[in-house]
Amino acid sequence: MVTMADKGSAVTVNRRPAAPIGRPLRTPATPLRLTRRGRMAVTGLSALLIGALSVGLATAAQATRAGSPPSGRYLAKVAVLPGQSLWALAEAYDPNADPRLVIQEIQQMNSMSGDQVKAGTVLWVPRG
């Protein structure tokens, strides 16, 4: 503390070192702590993100595979008519082959899980 005399009165001036301009005062760093609820939220969000990414990649892979015909044999893109079955398609497009084997090929090429088809469905069919 410095005391100065100015025309008969005493003035007291406190001088402290000023904080540097532009830099915040440092506080001791405390580690980040998540509560149980926070950990559950982070875990759930991570699981949702991984699940969404997996579904997106699987959908993209399926779309690219179903959009192009497999190479090898001659193929025809056929729209199923009302009343047609896979057996009828197999006999019509590859009459010299065993229809059961042709049906299996049709199911594999078109990623089908069953043997039922709806009218208007477009399928890749091997030609004989």
C-alpha positions in Angstrom: 0.0 0.0 0.0 1.3 3.4 -1.0 0.2 6.7 0.7 0.5 9.9 -1.2 0.1 13.4 0.0 -1.7 15.8 -2.3 -2.4 19.4 -1.0 -2.8 18.5 2.5 -4.9 15.3 2.1 -3.6 11.8 2.2 -4.6 9.4 -0.5 -4.1 5.7 -0.1 -3.6 3.7 -3.3 -3.7 -0.1 -3.3 -1.5 -1.6 -6.0 -1.9 -5.3 -6.9 -0.4 -7.0 -9.8 -3.0 -7.1 -12.6 -4.2 -10.3 -14.2 -2.8 -10.7 -17.7 -5.3 -9.5 -20.3 -6.6 -12.2 -22.7 -5.8 -15.1 -20.5 -8.3 -16.6 -18.1 -7.3 -17.3 -14.6 -6.3 -20.9 -14.2 -8.3 -23.2 -12.0 -7.2 -26.7 -11.1 -8.4 -29.2 -13.7 -11.0 -31.6 -12.4 -11.6 -34.8 -14.2 -14.9 -35.2 -16.0 -17.2 -37.5 -14.1 -20.4 -39.1 -15.5 -23.1 -40.2 -13.2 -24.7 -43.6 -13.6 -27.5 -42.0 -15.6 -25.0 -40.3 -17.9 -23.1 -43.5 -18.5 -26.4 -45.3 -19.4 -27.3 -42.4 -21.8 -23.9 -42.6 -23.5 -24.1 -46.4 -23.8 -27.7 -46.3 -25.2 -26.7 -43.6 -27.7 -23.7 -45.6 -28.8 -25.8 -48.7 -29.3 -28.4 -46.8 -31.4 -25.7 -45.3 -33.5 -24.0 -48.7 -34.2 -27.4 -50.3 -34.9 -28.4 -47.5 -37.4 -25.1 -47.8 -39.1 -25.4 -51.6 -39.4 -28.9 -51.3 -40.9 -27.8 -48.6 -43.3 -24.9 -50.7 -44.6 -27.0 -53.9 -44.9 -29.6 -52.0 -46.8 -27.1 -50.5 -49.2 -25.4 -53.9 -49.8 -28.8 -55.5 -50.5 -29.8 -52.7 -52.9 -26.6 -53.1 -54.9 -26.9 -56.8 -55.1 -30.6 -57.0 -56.1 -30.2 -54.2 -58.7 -27.8 -56.0 -61.0 -28.2 -59.5 -62.5 -25.7 -62.1 -61.6 -23.2 -63.0 -64.2 -22.8 -66.4 -65.8 -26.0 -67.8 -67.5 -28.4 -66.0 -69.7 -31.0 -64.2 -67.6 -34.4 -62.7 -68.2 -36.1 -60.0 -66.2 -39.7 -61.2 -65.8 -42.8 -59.6 -64.3 -44.9 -62.2 -62.6 -48.5 -62.5 -64.0 -51.6 -63.2 -61.9 -51.8 -67.0 -61.3 -48.1 -67.7 -62.1 -45.9 -69.6 -59.7 -42.2 -70.2 -59.5 -42.8 -73.7 -60.9 -44.5 -72.3 -64.0 -41.7 -69.7 -64.5 -39.0 -72.4 -64.1 -40.7 -74.6 -66.7 -41.4 -71.7 -69.1 -37.9 -70.2 -69.1 -35.7 -73.3 -68.7 -37.7 -76.2 -70.0 -34.7 -78.7 -70.2 -33.6 -78.3 -66.6 -35.1 -79.7 -63.4 -37.7 -77.2 -62.2 -36.7 -77.7 -58.5 -33.1 -76.6 -59.3 -34.3 -73.6 -61.4 -36.6 -72.5 -58.5 -33.7 -72.6 -56.1 -31.7 -70.4 -58.5 -34.5 -68.0 -58.9 -34.8 -67.7 -55.1 -31.1 -67.2 -54.7 -30.8 -64.6 -57.5 -33.7 -62.6 -56.1 -33.0 -63.0 -52.4 -36.3 -64.7 -51.7 -37.0 -66.5 -48.4 -40.1 -68.4 -49.6 -41.7 -69.8 -52.7 -44.7 -67.4 -52.9 -44.7 -64.6 -55.5 -47.2 -61.8 -56.0 -48.5 -60.7 -59.4 -46.4 -57.7 -60.6 -43.2 -58.7 -58.9 -40.2 -58.4 -61.1 -37.7 -61.4 -60.9 -34.5 -62.4 -62.6 -35.0 -65.8 -64.1 -32.3 -68.1 -65.8 -32.9 -68.9 -69.4 -32.1 -72.3 -70.8 
